[in-house]
């Protein structure tokens, strides 16, 4: 039996209806994304110095404690890089041990408690083991690959799931149910670490819940990307789309084409030093994302947005002449030479190497703003590039202009329009092409909040916190067939982003709203209710060192 720190406070009331209302209110005041269903649990639970983190259920074991996160950065580690593949193709820890170690690493600094990770003895019911219990192998098939159940009682808080990914998402909910001070990296004396009474059953609305980070316009370091991954994980985002190439920089080393990174990656918007990821750097990002149950989707943009490639290998240009490296922000003027065989030899080299580095299912081929490519050449290009992606075992994603060509079976298009009346996207969806929703007027995190915003753009409009939240991915595109939306994604382009502080300012508070649209049932989406939970995130972000925009639409707690 595990040692447990418990409190009788919040025990079940005599009437189940008031108790359920109390439980729902406690969760509704704090948790983003809001869970699918909440009812009364068995009472509030309080962490104490005697609390342990237990691992129970099929295929689990203790022993991951030293890793400090969900899976080691060493791919040869027992719970590390090459663990079980989820439905989305992400490499993830195969057992609950890494998730338990990750939970301990979150909770130890602020509580000051040892929180040992131990195995629950075989045959011991999880809710009787005491402490925090992570139970793998829940028999509820409706939980799928990412759902979880969280139940509190006077002796324990039990998170159960069918997969380690579900356990990880449950830990994020537990984290938000605790006071915001839990995010402190130093001990907080005298804090009451109480988990409110609740029985939560939670499953995601969409399989794909993404965030895009443009590292081409301004280069971001491995550490900056990994920090963003950690921020995304808190809100159950499961996909990191990396925009790796553009006119202003090529950010991933390709062994067979070394000038792409060495020369094409040597600058950025405004003429800064640029930079690129070695293949080991990229592997490190992929591993860190997998440890947080995020799939990395690399994007190699074409046929436009290609000045960095053309400058590095002039044979890719129709005239064979290298353009100068580009540090501006205009778009639509560059194009690979579609008729040349050299173009496809180049693309085969790049796609082969990037696919081999990427364990996830997807490879994004761009396809937007190809204004310098004729309509016929655009179709010819996409019809040749898509089979390369599938030949190397990946599923094609392209910006929604791909619909002007011939999307291959299984391809996904990413909608980034602003009006919701693009008939070509609707027609392709009716033919079976699924859509990732990223309307620029709602989901683009690089849009300014107001004209006074110090960073960001406004070509798609000013996007305040409510604007980013108050829309439905299923109905934004008029006429889109039911079930055509595969997920949502919040892109963050970096023309104006120079620092991590700029990144945080643009992402928060809007990112959690997009995450909720992707995770929570449509019936729960209500701005007035959401803004209460969003306000509760402010103190948490302060503890995490996230400098966010204090939208006047939200009643933020005093600092």
C-alpha positions in Angstrom: 0.0 0.0 0.0 1.4 3.4 -0.9 1.9 6.1 1.6 -0.8 8.8 1.1 -1.5 12.3 2.2 -5.2 12.8 2.5 -7.8 15.2 3.6 -11.4 14.6 4.5 -12.3 18.0 3.1 -14.7 18.0 0.2 -16.1 14.5 0.9 -19.2 13.5 -1.0 -22.3 15.4 0.1 -25.5 13.8 1.0 -27.1 14.9 -2.2 -25.3 13.8 -5.4 -26.7 16.7 -7.5 -25.2 19.5 -5.4 -21.9 17.5 -5.2 -21.8 17.2 -9.0 -22.5 20.9 -9.3 -19.7 21.7 -6.9 -17.2 19.4 -8.7 -18.1 20.8 -12.1 -17.8 24.4 -10.8 -14.3 23.7 -9.4 -13.1 22.3 -12.7 -14.9 24.9 -14.8 -13.0 27.6 -12.8 -9.6 26.3 -13.7 -9.0 23.8 -16.4 -8.2 24.5 -20.1 -9.3 22.7 -22.3 -12.5 22.1 -20.3 -13.0 18.4 -19.8 -15.8 16.6 -21.7 -17.6 15.4 -18.6 -17.3 16.1 -14.8 -19.3 14.8 -11.9 -18.7 14.5 -8.2 -15.8 12.3 -7.1 -15.1 10.8 -3.7 -13.8 14.0 -2.0 -10.9 16.4 -2.3 -7.4 15.0 -2.1 -4.4 16.8 -0.5 -0.7 16.1 -1.3 1.5 15.8 1.7 5.1 14.9 2.4 4.0 11.3 2.6 2.3 11.2 -0.8 3.8 8.8 -3.4 3.2 8.5 -7.2 2.1 4.9 -8.0 2.1 3.1 -11.2 -0.6 0.4 -11.8 -2.1 -1.5 -14.6 -1.1 -3.5 -17.6 2.4 -3.2 -18.9 3.5 -0.7 -16.3 6.6 -0.7 -14.0 8.4 1.6 -11.7 12.0 2.6 -12.4 11.6 5.6 -14.7 12.1 8.0 -11.8 15.5 9.1 -12.8 14.4 10.2 -16.2 12.6 13.2 -14.8 10.2 13.3 -17.8 8.0 11.2 -19.9 10.7 9.1 -21.6 14.5 9.6 -21.8 16.2 11.8 -24.4 18.3 8.7 -25.0 16.5 6.6 -27.6 18.0 3.5 -26.2 16.5 4.0 -22.8 13.7 1.6 -21.8 10.9 4.2 -22.0 12.6 6.5 -24.5 12.7 7.5 -28.1 11.6 4.3 -29.8 8.6 3.4 -27.7 5.0 2.7 -28.8 3.5 4.4 -31.8 0.2 6.1 -31.3 -2.5 6.6 -33.9 -0.8 9.8 -35.1 2.6 8.0 -35.5 4.3 9.8 -32.7 7.1 8.0 -31.0 6.1 7.9 -27.3 7.1 6.1 -24.1 5.7 2.6 -24.0 4.8 2.6 -20.3 3.4 4.7 -17.5 6.8 5.0 -15.8 8.0 7.9 -17.8 4.7 9.8 -17.3 5.0 9.1 -13.5 8.6 10.5 -13.5 7.4 13.5 -15.5 4.7 14.1 -13.0 7.1 13.9 -10.1 9.5 16.4 -11.8 6.6 18.8 -12.1 5.4 18.5 -8.5 8.6 18.1 -6.5 10.1 21.6 -6.8 7.1 23.6 -5.6 5.9 21.2 -2.9 9.3 20.3 -1.6 8.0 16.7 -1.2 10.0 13.6 -2.2 7.0 12.1 -4.1 8.7 8.7 -4.8 7.6 6.8 -7.9 6.6 3.3 -6.9 4.8 0.3 -8.2 1.3 -0.5 -6.9 1.3 -4.1 -5.7 -0.5 -6.5 -8.1 -4.1 -7.0 -7.2 -4.4 -3.7 -5.3 -7.3 -1.6 -6.6 -6.0 1.7 -7.9 -8.4 3.8 -5.8 -7.3 2.0 -2.6 -3.6 2.3 -3.2 -3.4 5.9 -1.9 -1.5 8.9 -3.3 -1.4 9.8 -6.9 -2.0 6.7 -9.0 -1.4 6.4 -12.8 -3.2 3.3 -14.0 -2.6 2.1 -17.6 -5.0 -0.3 -19.3 -8.4 1.3 -18.6 -11.1 -1.0 -20.1 -13.2 1.9 -21.3 -12.7 1.7 -25.1 -14.4 5.0 -25.6 -11.3 6.7 -24.1 -9.4 5.9 -27.3 -5.7 6.7 -27.6 -5.7 10.0 -25.8 -8.6 10.0 -23.4 -8.3 9.6 -19.6 -10.3 9.4 -16.4 -9.4 11.4 -13.3 -11.1 10.5 -10.0 -10.3 12.1 -6.6 -11.0 10.6 -3.2 -9.9 11.3 0.3 -7.0 8.8 0.0 -6.1 9.1 -3.6 -6.3 10.7 -7.0 -6.4 8.1 -9.8 -5.6 8.9 -13.4 -6.5 6.0 -15.7 -6.2 5.6 -19.5 -5.8 3.0 -22.2 -2.4 4.6 -23.3 0.5 6.5 -21.8 -0.6 9.5 -23.9 -3.9 9.5 -22.1 -2.1 9.3 -18.7 0.0 12.3 -19.8 -3.0 14.4 -20.7 -4.6 13.5 -17.3 -1.4 14.7 -15.6 -1.9 18.1 -17.3 -5.4 18.3 -15.9 -4.2 17.3 -12.4 -1.6 20.1 -12.8 -4.2 22.7 -13.5 -6.5 21.5 -10.7 -3.7 22.3 -8.2 -2.9 25.9 -7.3 -0.9 27.9 -9.8 2.0 28.0 -7.4 2.6 24.3 -8.3 4.5 25.7 -11.4 7.1 27.3 -9.1 10.6 25.8 -9.5 11.3 26.5 -5.8 9.5 25.3 -2.7 6.4 27.3 -1.7 6.1 27.1 2.1 2.7 26.7 3.6 0.8 26.0 0.4 -2.2 23.7 0.6 -1.8 21.3 -2.3 -5.4 20.3 -2.6 -7.0 18.6 -5.6 -10.7 19.5 -5.7 -13.4 16.8 -5.6 -14.1 15.6 -9.2 -14.6 12.6 -11.4 -13.6 13.5 -14.9 -14.0 11.5 -18.1 -12.2 13.3 -20.9 -11.6 12.6 -24.6 -10.5 14.9 -27.4 -12.9 16.2 -30.1 -10.2 16.0 -32.9 -7.3 13.7 -33.5 -5.1 16.5 -34.8 -4.5 19.5 -32.4 -1.5 21.4 -33.6 0.6 24.5 -33.3 2.9 25.7 -36.1 6.2 27.5 -35.5 7.9 29.3 -38.3 11.7 29.0 -37.7 12.5 30.2 -41.2 11.8 33.9 -41.0 13.6 34.2 -37.7 15.6 31.2 -36.5 14.7 29.8 -33.1 17.2 27.7 -31.1 16.6 24.1 -30.0 16.0 25.4 -26.4 13.4 27.9 -27.6 11.5 25.3 -29.5 11.6 22.8 -26.7 10.3 25.4 -24.3 7.4 26.0 -26.6 6.8 22.3 -26.7 6.5 22.3 -22.9 4.0 25.2 -23.1 1.9 23.3 -25.8 1.8 20.2 -23.7 0.0 21.9 -20.8 -3.0 22.5 -23.1 -3.0 19.0 -24.7 -1.7 20.0 -28.1 -0.4 16.9 -29.8 1.3 18.2 -33.0 4.2 20.6 -33.6 4.4 21.7 -37.2 7.8 23.2 -38.0 8.0 25.6 -41.0 11.6 24.8 -41.8 12.2 26.5 -45.1 11.3 29.8 -46.8 12.7 32.6 -48.8 14.6 34.0 -45.8 16.2 30.8 -44.6 16.7 27.0 -44.8 16.8 25.6 -41.3 17.5 21.9 -41.5 20.7 20.2 -42.6 20.4 17.9 -45.6 23.5 15.7 -45.9 23.2 15.3 -49.7 22.7 19.1 -50.1 25.0 20.7 -47.6 24.7 24.3 -49.0 21.0 24.5 -48.1 21.8 25.0 -44.4 25.3 26.3 -44.6 24.5 29.0 -47.1 20.7 29.1 -47.3 20.5 29.2 -43.5 23.0 32.0 -43.0 20.5 34.9 -42.7 17.0 35.8 -41.7 14.5 38.6 -41.8 16.3 41.9 -41.2 19.7 40.4 -42.1 20.5 38.7 -38.8 22.8 35.7 -38.5 20.1 33.0 -39.1 21.1 29.5 -38.2 20.0 25.9 -38.8 19.4 22.6 -37.0 21.9 19.9 -37.5 20.3 16.5 -38.0 21.2 15.7 -34.4 19.5 19.0 -33.3 16.4 18.0 -35.2 16.4 14.5 -33.6 16.6 16.2 -30.2 13.5 18.3 -31.0 11.7 15.2 -32.2 12.6 13.3 -29.0 11.6 16.1 -26.7 8.3 16.5 -28.5 7.7 12.8 -28.3 8.4 12.9 -24.5 5.5 15.4 -24.3 3.4 13.3 -26.7 3.6 15.7 -29.6 4.3 14.6 -33.2 6.7 16.8 -35.2 5.5 17.6 -38.7 8.3 19.1 -40.9 7.4 21.4 -43.7 9.5 21.8 -46.8 7.7 24.6 -48.7 7.4 24.7 -52.5 7.2 25.5 -55.3 7.2 29.1 -53.9 8.9 30.5 -50.8 12.2 29.0 -52.1 14.8 31.8 -52.4 17.1 30.2 -49.8 17.1 26.9 -51.9 17.6 28.8 -55.2 20.5 30.8 -53.8 22.1 27.6 -52.5 21.6 25.6 -55.7 21.1 27.8 -58.7 20.4 24.9 -61.0 16.9 24.8 -59.4 16.1 28.2 -61.0 15.0 28.1 -64.7 17.7 30.6 -65.7 20.4 28.7 -63.7 21.4 31.9 -61.9 21.5 32.2 -58.1 19.4 35.0 -56.6 20.8 36.8 -53.7 19.9 35.7 -50.2 16.7 37.4 -49.1 16.0 39.2 -45.8 12.7 41.0 -46.6 9.2 40.0 -45.8 7.4 40.2 -49.2 6.0 36.9 -50.6 5.1 35.2 -53.8 8.1 36.1 -56.0 10.1 32.9 -56.0 9.6 29.5 -57.6 11.5 26.3 -58.2 11.8 25.5 -61.9 9.0 23.0 -62.4 10.0 21.6 -65.8 13.6 20.8 -64.8 14.5 17.2 -63.7 17.1 18.8 -61.3 14.1 20.0 -59.2 12.8 16.5 -58.6 16.2 15.0 -57.9 16.7 17.8 -55.3 13.3 17.2 -53.8 13.8 13.4 -53.7 17.0 14.0 -51.7 15.4 16.4 -49.3 12.2 14.4 -48.7 14.1 11.1 -48.3 16.4 12.5 -45.6 13.7 14.5 -43.7 11.3 11.5 -43.8 14.0 9.3 -42.4 14.6 11.7 -39.5 10.9 12.0 -38.7 9.0 9.2 -36.9 5.6 10.8 -37.3 3.1 10.1 -40.0 3.2 13.5 -41.8 5.3 15.6 -44.1 4.0 19.1 -45.1 4.9 20.2 -48.6 3.6 23.8 -48.3 2.1 25.0 -51.6 0.8 28.5 -50.6 1.4 31.8 -52.3 3.1 30.3 -55.4 2.3 33.4 -57.4 5.3 33.1 -59.6 4.4 29.6 -60.7 1.8 29.2 -63.5 -1.4 27.3 -62.7 -0.3 24.4 -65.0 3.2 24.2 -63.4 1.7 24.3 -59.9 -0.5 21.2 -60.7 2.5 19.5 -62.4 4.7 20.2 -59.3 2.2 18.9 -56.8 1.4 15.8 -58.8 5.1 14.9 -58.8 6.0 15.8 -55.2 3.1 14.1 -53.5 4.1 10.6 -54.6 7.6 11.2 -53.3 6.1 11.8 -49.9 4.0 8.7 -49.9 6.9 6.6 -51.3 8.9 7.5 -48.2 6.1 6.4 -45.9 4.5 9.7 -45.0 1.1 11.3 -45.3 0.9 14.5 -47.3 -0.2 17.7 -45.8 -0.3 20.9 -47.9 -1.8 24.4 -47.5 -5.3 24.5 -48.9 -4.0 25.7 -52.4 -3.2 22.0 -52.9 -6.9 21.6 -53.7 -6.1 23.3 -57.1 -4.0 20.2 -58.0 -4.9 16.6 -57.3 -4.6 15.7 -53.6 -3.5 12.1 -53.3 -5.8 9.7 -51.3 -5.3 10.4 -47.6 -3.8 13.8 -48.0 -4.7 16.6 -45.6 -5.1 20.2 -46.6 -4.5 23.1 -44.1 -7.0 25.9 -44.5 -5.6 29.3 -43.8 -8.2 31.6 -45.5 -10.1 34.4 -43.8 -13.6 34.4 -45.3 -14.8 30.8 -45.0 -16.2 30.8 -48.5 -13.5 28.9 -50.5 -15.5 26.6 -52.7 -12.5 24.6 -53.9 -11.7 23.5 -50.3 -15.3 22.4 -49.8 -15.3 20.5 -53.1 -12.1 18.7 -52.2 -13.6 17.8 -48.8 -16.7 16.4 -50.5 -14.4 14.2 -52.6 -12.8 12.9 -49.4 -9.8 15.3 -48.6 -9.8 16.1 -44.9 -9.1 19.6 -43.6 -7.0 21.1 -40.8 -8.6 24.4 -39.8 -6.2 27.4 -39.4 -8.2 30.4 -40.5 -5.8 33.3 -40.4 -8.4 35.7 -39.1 -8.9 33.5 -36.0 -6.0 31.1 -35.5 -2.9 32.9 -36.7 -1.1 33.7 -33.6 1.2 36.3 -35.3 -1.7 38.7 -35.9 -1.7 41.8 -33.7 -4.2 41.9 -30.9 -4.8 45.7 -31.5 -3.1 48.4 -33.5 -1.0 49.1 -30.3 0.5 45.6 -30.2 4.3 45.9 -30.3 4.8 42.8 -32.5 2.8 40.9 -35.0 1.0 41.8 -38.3 -2.6 42.6 -39.2 -3.1 41.6 -42.8 -5.8 39.1 -41.7 -7.2 41.5 -39.1 -6.7 42.2 -35.4 -7.2 39.0 -33.4 -8.1 39.6 -29.7 -8.6 36.7 -27.3 -12.3 36.4 -27.9 -11.9 36.4 -31.7 -9.3 33.6 -31.5 -11.8 31.5 -29.4 -15.3 32.4 -30.5 -15.6 30.3 -33.7 -16.3 26.6 -34.6 -13.9 24.7 -36.7 -16.7 22.5 -38.0 -18.8 25.3 -39.4 -16.3 28.1 -40.3 -16.1 26.9 -43.9 -19.6 27.2 -45.3 -20.8 24.0 -46.8 -18.0 21.8 -45.4 -19.3 18.2 -45.1 -19.8 16.8 -41.6 -16.7 14.9 -40.5 -14.4 16.7 -43.0 -12.5 18.5 -40.3 -9.5 16.5 -39.1 -8.3 19.0 -36.5 -7.1 22.5 -35.8 -3.8 24.3 -35.8 -2.5 27.6 -34.5 0.3 28.9 -36.8 2.8 31.4 -35.5 4.8 33.1 -38.2 7.9 35.0 -37.2 8.5 37.9 -39.5 8.3 40.2 -36.3 9.4 37.6 -33.7 13.0 38.0 -32.6 12.9 36.7 -29.0 11.3 34.1 -26.9 9.4 36.9 -25.2 7.9 37.9 -28.5 6.8 34.3 -29.0 5.1 34.1 -25.6 3.4 37.4 -26.0 1.8 36.4 -29.3 0.9 32.9 -28.2 -0.7 33.7 -24.9 -3.5 34.1 -24.2 -4.7 32.9 -27.6 -3.1 29.5 -27.9 -5.1 27.9 -25.1 -8.3 28.9 -26.8 -7.4 27.2 -30.1 -6.3 24.2 -28.0 -9.8 24.1 -26.4 -11.5 24.3 -29.7 -9.5 21.2 -30.7 -10.0 19.2 -27.5 -13.3 20.0 -25.9 -16.8 19.1 -27.1 -18.4 21.8 -29.3 -21.3 22.1 -26.8 -18.9 23.4 -24.1 -17.6 26.3 -26.2 -18.8 29.4 -24.5 -16.8 32.6 -24.2 -18.2 33.8 -20.9 -17.4 30.5 -19.3 -14.0 30.2 -21.0 -12.8 33.6 -20.0 -13.1 32.6 -16.3 -10.9 29.6 -16.9 -8.5 31.7 -19.0 -8.1 34.2 -16.3 -7.1 31.5 -13.9 -4.2 30.7 -16.3 -2.6 34.1 -15.7 -0.9 33.3 -12.3 0.2 30.0 -13.8 1.9 31.7 -16.7 3.6 34.1 -14.3 5.0 31.2 -12.4 6.2 29.7 -15.7 7.9 32.9 -16.8 5.5 33.4 -19.7 5.1 37.1 -20.5 1.5 37.3 -21.9 -0.8 39.9 -23.3 -3.3 41.0 -20.6 -6.3 41.3 -22.8 -8.9 43.7 -21.5 -11.5 41.1 -22.4 -10.4 39.0 -19.5 -10.6 39.7 -15.8 -7.1 38.7 -14.8 -6.3 38.2 -11.2 -4.1 40.9 -9.6 -0.4 40.1 -9.8 
